[in-house]
Amino acid sequence: MASSEFAVEMQDVVKQFVTPEGGILAAVNHVTMQIKDGEFFSLLGPSGCGKTTSLRMIAGFELPTDGKILIHGKDMSQTPAFQRPINTVFQQYALFPHMTVEQNIAFGLEMKGVSRVDRIRRVGEALEMVRLPGMEMRRPKQLSGGQQQRIALARALVNKPEVLLLDEPLGALDLKLRKEMQLELKTLQREVGITFIYVTHDQEEALTMSDRIAVMSKGLALQIGVPEEIYERPATKFVADFIGETNFLDGVVKGQNGTTVEIDLTGSGIVYIESSRKFTNGQQVTVAVRPEKLTLNSEIKSGNNLKGRVEEVIYIGTDTHYGVRFPGGHKARIREQNVTVAQKSLAKTGDEVTMSFTRTSPRILTE
Amino acid sequence: MLKLFREKKSAQLWGLISPGALWILLFFNLPILIMLFISFVERGRAGGIKLPPVYTLNNYELFFNSCASDFAGVDCNPLLYLGIFGNSVRIGLVVTFWCIVVGYPLSYFISKQKQVWRDALMILVIIPFWTNFLVRTYALKQVLATEGLINTLFMNIGLINQPFDLLFNEFAVVIGLIYGYLPFAVLPMYASIEKFDHSLMEAAADLGAPPQRAFWRVMLPMTMPGVVAALVLVFVPVVGAFITPDIMGGGKVEMIGTLINRQFGVARNWPFGSAMSLVLMSLVLIGVIAYFRSSSEETRRAM
C-alpha cells in the first residue's frame, strides 16, 4: 500500500474559482506540501486562507485547477471522491439523518461490499473506540453535539482509511468538551496510526495536537514545520502574529558582525540580535519578540535593554501584562508571570522602566 | 390546540376560524351528504331524483355489474364500469410516474441555481396556473392535431409521409394530463429538494458511494416527503379528471371522470353519478391512506 513515505503530497497545487463578479480568485495558490505517513498534520489559518479548499481537493470534492495531488505516491488529482482511500469528518458532521447510528457507520463498509455480519461487528468495534457502545439504534437527532461528533469520527475510521481528513471537527463544541476531544483525538490518532489532516483556525488547537503544522494565508502555505519551529522561529510577520502574540519592532540594519546583527530601532535604541542569516546595511527589518521573553526592570548583561514608559498594566491572574511605549514610537507588551502571591506589580502606569531581552530571543523578519 | 380554545381568546380564534370552517361545511361537507342521499335513491325521468324518493342499492350494484340495468343487452359486459375505473387508475399511475420522473430532475436543477434564477424559474413553472386550463388544453390539442404543429413540422422537413395519430387516443390524454399536472409535482418536490443539505451527498461520496448509489440511498429518501406530496397532488385529481380526457381523447378515451360527468349531463342519471363519485372518493382515500401508512415511517424519518 505505502509506495511512498508520504501519505499525501500536494505538488504546486492551484485552485481558482470564478467570483460572482466574474473575476478569478486563487483560493489555493501554488501550494506544495508533503504529509508523512502516520503524521498528525494541521492546516492552520484564518477563514478564507485556502485550508478548507486544500482539504476538499485532497478529499476529491474539488479538483485542482493546476498541480498534482498524490496519495501514497499515486496521482489522484482527478480521481473522484468515492474512489479515494480517504475519509472525512465534516465540520457539521453530515450524518445521515434518515439512518440509525449503525446504518450511518456501516454505510462506507456497505459500499465496499463488506458482509452484513462483519459490518455489525465492525460498527460495534468503532462505537467502542469512540466510547459510545450500544448506540447502534439511535438516530443522529437524538444525540448531543459531542456524541454526533464521535459518531462522525467512527463512521470515517471504521473504513480504515489511508488518510483521515478533519474539517474543524471541534468547532461546534463548547470549550471544555473541545479541550477533552483534542486530547482524545490525539490519543486516538496514535492508537490507530492513521495519517490525520486537520483543518483549524485555532492556533492553540493546532499547537496542542499536531506533529507538524502548515500555516496558510491568502492561498499560500507560509510556513510548514513542527509546533516549536512555527512558534519560536516564525518565517513571516503573518505567522508570528497569527500564532500566539508577538511584539513587532521596526528598525534598520546598521551592521553585522558574524552572527550578530546590529539594528537601530529608530529613536528607541539599538539592539543586537543573533541570526544565521545575512542582512545588508540599511535594510528595513522587523524585530519580532514574544511577550513572555521580555523582562521588566531586570537588566540582562550582554542582552538588550531599552528604556520606555509604562502605558498600561493589566492583571489577568496567572500573569500581569505591561504595555510599554518607547521614545521612537515603538510599543511592546511584556508578560510577567505572577510567581508568588506577595509579588507586587513591578511598575505602574507612567513609570519609567527598562525592558530587556536576550540576543537570541527575537526573530528578524523581512516580510 | 384544544387548550387554546379554552383560554380567553377563544372567541377571537373562533372568529378567525369560522369563515373557513363554514365554507367547508356548507360547500364541501353538506354536498357530500346530499350526494350520499342521492346515490341511494332511484333516478328521476329528466335528471334529478324520483319524488317521493324510492330507496335502492341498484346504483352501487350497477357500478360493479354494468348489466344490472333495465337497458342491458344480451352482449352486455358486466365489468364495463369497473374496467373504466381500472383504466383511470392505470392512467393516473402512468401520469403520476412521468410527472415525478420529469419533475424531480427539473426541481433539482432549479434548486441548484442562484437565488435570482431560482425565483425566475419557479415563476415560469407557476405561470401556467394563470392561464385558463381549458384554453391551455385546447392549445395543446392544436399542437398534436393531424394538421397541428408537430405533424406539419415533421411533414415539411420530410421526416414522415403520413401524419402521426397523436390525438384522440390514450397517448394524447396522458400527454395532456402530464402537461396539466406537472407543476403540481414540481412545487412540493422543489420545496423538499431545496431544503436538502447537499453536503450529505459529499459525505456519501466520501464513504465510497458512486453518485447513483448516493442518490438512491441518501438524496431520494431524504426528499421523499416532497415526492409523496407530488404523488398525492397529481394522482388524486388525475384519476377523476374529465376535461382533459374529454378534449384530448375526443370521447374515445373513457375515464371515470368522463363517465361521472356524463351521468349528470346527457345520461341524466344523477344517482348513478353520485354513487360512482362516492366509490371513486372512497377508493382513492383508502389508497392514499394505505400508502401513507406503509411509507409514513420512512417519511417521518426523512423529515
Interface residues (C-beta under 8 A of the other chain):
Chain A: A59 G60 F61 P80 A81 F82 Q83 I86 N87 T88 F90 Q92 A94 L95 F96 P97 H98 F107 G108 M111 K112 R139 R155 A156 N159
Chain B: D197 S199 L200 E202 A203 A204 A205 D206 L207 G208 A209 P210 P211 R213 A214 R217 V218 P221 M222 E298 R301 A302
